[in-house]
C-alpha cells in the first residue's frame, strides 16, 4: 500500500519546526529502503486535520492562471496557523514537449502515482523512479510549488537530494514561468542547489532567507501556566521564579528554572538554555517582536501553549496560586554515588565508561573516545582530578554543614535573592580557600609532565550532569585557557565552587536532586586554538526516527559562543541518505573568541563570508558523530567539537536529552 508524502518537505523546518520547505511529494516512497511510522511533525493525506480535504475538479491543469486555480489543486498544511503552507506538486514530461502537469495534490499525493495514473510510464520500476532524481537524462522532473506567506510569494523546488543540472533547472524555470501566471522563484533545498543557481545567475530563495522571515519557531512544544513577565534587564532576569514565563530579548547565558520561555531573537537550538528547557519539559518558542506583541499580558497569570505550528497565550480566569515554602517538591532522585577511594590523577587515555564512578561521565566518555576515534578525530590530551579531592576540600571547609545552616536561614527557601546571596558567599569561600600544598604539588607535576605546562581548559565532570533526563548543560563553570601554574589550582577550585552556582542549585532543586550528594571531578584538558567549533546531534532533534540526519551548529573560534546561544550560529542538517546539506542559518557573529597567549580569551573581529563550514567538513563531522555514537553504546549524542587546521577535535559528548526523556 502506497503512503503519502513523508519527506522532510512536510516537517516543520529549522530542523523541521517551520513548514517552509515541501520538497517532493513522492521522494520517500521511492527512495526509502523501509517504511517507518511517521513522526508528529509529518502530515499525511487523511491523517492531518489541518490539510485540505480532497479537492473537487480535474486531476491536473496545464496552466495556473489565478490564485483560485492554485488553491483548487493545493494541499494546505497547518491551515489557519502561523505556519500555513498551501502547496501543490508538479511533473514535467521532458519527452512530451516538456509538458507540465499541475497536480490535484489532495487527490494524488505522489508524483509516481500521477505518472502511473496517467499512463505516462506504466511500467515504472524502482530503479526507473530513482533515476528521476539522479539521472541528468531523466524523462521526468518532479517538483513542488508553494505559497510562502512570509515572503510573500510563490516558489518552486526539488527534493534536497535531487542531482539537478544546469540544463534541467533552466528547463524547469522556463516551463514553470511560461505556465504560471504570478511571479515565481526557485527555492533551494541544499547547498548543491544554491551553488547551481548562483552559477547560473538564476534568482532564488534559500531556506536560510525564509527562516530569517519566519516570525515563529517552536523550540520545545508544551503547555504551562504561570505569570508572564517582560524581561528587559539583567536585574529583572535575576528575580524570575519557577512560576514565571519570561519574555526575553535573547537567550541568556544562564537561566534558573522557569515555567515557560519566549524569546524575540532566534537562537541556537543547542544553546545551554534551550537544552535545559528541553530537560525541564517546558514550552519554549521564538516569537518575533514578542515583547511588544505580549506586553498586554505583562505581570498577569496566563497559559502558554506551544505546538509544532503555533503558539497561544491565554489569560487565566483566576490567578494561579503562588507556591509557598511548603509547596510540593518533585520526587527525590538519587545521584550516582561517587567512588572516593580513587585519589590518583587519571590521564584521559586510561579512562573508560566504568571510570565515571570516580571521574564523572564527561571525563569517562572522553577517555573512551580518545581510543575509539583516531584517526578520524582526536581528543585533546588531559587528565581527571577525581571526586575524592573535591570531597576532601568540602569536608575541610565543612560545606555540607554550612549548607544545611543556610537552608535553615529565614527566607532562604522562599526568597531567590536570599539564596543567590548566600550561595555566592559559599562559592567565594570555596574558590578562595587555601589549597592543600600536597595537592598543589601533584597537580602541577601532572600538568608539566603530561601536558608540558601548556594552556588548558579546566572543566566540570560532576555526578550531577549528563544524566538521563538531566543534562546539566551550562550549569557549571569552565575556566578557559589557563597558562600559569599559579592560576591552575585557583581554576580547579573555581570549578569546584560552581557546584553552588545559583542556576545549578535551582535546577537541581527543580529536578529533585539532593544538594549534598553532588560531587565534582575536574577535567584539565589541553586548550585547542580552534578555527571553528560547535555542537552536533546525531539525529534529527525534532524526529527521533530520522537517524540518517545530523544536526550541526557552528561558529568561528572557540566554542563558548555556540553553547551560550547569544547570537545565532550557523546551523545545518546533513542527510547520510541524500548526501545533501541544508542550511538553516548562517552565523550572525561579527566577532570570535580566541585563546590569548597571556591566558584567558580575547575577542577579535570577523570579516568576510558568514559561512563557517564547507560541505565536505559537514559530511566528515557527521561521520565522526556516527562513530562517537557507536563508541558510547549506540545512544544518540550531543557532541561538542572543534576544528584546528585539518584536524577535528572532540571536546565533549553526552547523551542527547530531548523533551520526552524527563
C-alpha positions, 0 to 999 in steps of 0.5 A: 500500500502506497503512503503519502508524502513523508519527506522532510518537505512536510516537517516543520523546518529549522530542523523541521519546526517551520513548514517552509520547505515541501520538497517532493511529494513522492521522494520517500516512497521511492527512495526509502529502503523501509517504511517507518511510522511517521513522526508528529511533525509529518502530515499525511493525506487523511491523517492531518486535520489541518490539510485540505480535504480532497479537492473537487475538479480535474486531476491536473491543469496545464496552466495556473492562471489565478490564485483560485486555480492554485488553491483548487489543486493545493494541499494546505498544511497547518491551515489557519496557523502561523505556519500555513503552507498551501502547496501543490506538486508538479511533473514535467514530461521532458519527452512530451514537449516538456509538458507540465502537469499541475497536480490535484495534490489532495487527490494524488499525493505522489508524483509516481502515482500521477505518472502511473495514473496517467499512463505516462510510464506504466511500467515504472520500476524502482530503479526507473523512479530513482533515476528521476532524481539522479539521472541528468537524462531523466524523462521526468522532473518532479517538483513542488510549488508553494505559497510562502506567506512570509515572503510573500510569494510563490516558489518552486523546488526539488527534493534536497537530494535531487542531482539537478543540472544546469540544463534541467533547472533552466528547463524547469524555470522556463516551463514553470514561468511560461505556465504560471501566471504570478511571479515565481522563484526557485527555492533551494533545498541544499547547498548543491542547489544554491551553488547551481543557481548562483552559477547560473545567475538564476534568482532564488530563495534559500531556506536560510532567507525564509527562516530569517522571515519566519516570525515563529519557531517552536523550540520545545512544544508544551503547555504551562501556566504561570505569570508572564513577565517582560524581561528587559534587564539583567536585574529583572532576569535575576528575580524570575521564579519557577512560576514565571514565563519570561519574555526575553530579548535573547537567550541568556547565558544562564537561566534558573528554572522557569515555567515557560520561555519566549524569546524575540531573537532566534537562537541556537537550538543547542544553546545551554538554555534551550537544552535545559528547557528541553530537560525541564519539559517546558514550552519554549518558542521564538516569537518575533517582536514578542515583547511588544506583541505580549506586553498586554499580558505583562505581570498577569497569570496566563497559559502558554501553549506551544505546538509544532505550528503555533503558539497561544497565550491565554489569560487565566480566569483566576490567578494561579496560586503562588507556591509557598515554602511548603509547596510540593517538591518533585520526587527525590532522585538519587545521584550516582554515588561517587567512588572516593577511594580513587585519589590518583590523577587519571590521564584521559587515555586510561579512562573508560565508561566504568571510570565515571564512578570516580571521574564523572561521565564527561571525563569517562566518555572522553577517555573512551573516545580518545581510543575509539576515534583516531584517526578520524578525530582526536581528543585533546590530551588531559587528565581527571582530578577525581571526586575524592579531592573535591570531597576532601576540600568540602569536608575541610571547609565543612560545606555540607554543614554550612549548607544545611545552616543556610537552608535553615536561614529565614527566607532562604527557601522562599526568597531567590535573592536570599539564596543567590546571596548566600550561595555566592558567599559559599562559592567565594569561600570555596574558590578562595580557600587555601589549597592543600600544598600536597595537592598543589604539588601533584597537580602541577607535576601532572600538568608539566609532565603530561601536558608540558605546562601548556594552556588548558581548559579546566572543566566540570565532570560532576555526578550531577550532569549528563544524566538521563533526563538531566543534562546539566548543560551550562550549569557549571563553570569552565575556566578557559585557557589557563597558562600559569601554574599559579592560576591552575589550582585557583581554576580547579577550585573555581570549578569546584565552587560552581557546584553552588552556582545559583542556576545549578542549585535551582535546577537541581532543586527543580529536578529533585536532586539532593544538594549534598550528594553532588560531587565534582571531578575536574577535567584539565584538558589541553586548550585547542586554538580552534578555527571553528567549533560547535555542537552536533546531534546525531539525529534529527532533534525534532524526529527521533526516527530520522537517524540518517540526519545530523544536526550541526551548529557552528561558529568561528573560534572557540566554542563558548559562543555556540553553547551560550546561544547569544547570537545565532550560529550557523546551523545545518542538517546533513542527510547520510541518505541524500548526501545533501546539506541544508542550511538553516542559518548562517552565523550572525557573529561579527566577532570570535573568541580566541585563546590569548597567549597571556591566558584567558580569551580575547575577542577579535573581529570577523570579516568576510563570508558568514559561512563557517563550514564547507560541505565536505567538513559537514559530511566528515563531522557527521561521520565522526558523530556516527562513530562517537555514537557507536563508541558510547553504546549506540545512544544518540549524542550531543557532541561538542567539537572543534576544528584546528587546521585539518584536524577535528577535535572532540571536546565533549559528548553526552547523551542527547536529552530531548523533551520526552526523556524527563 
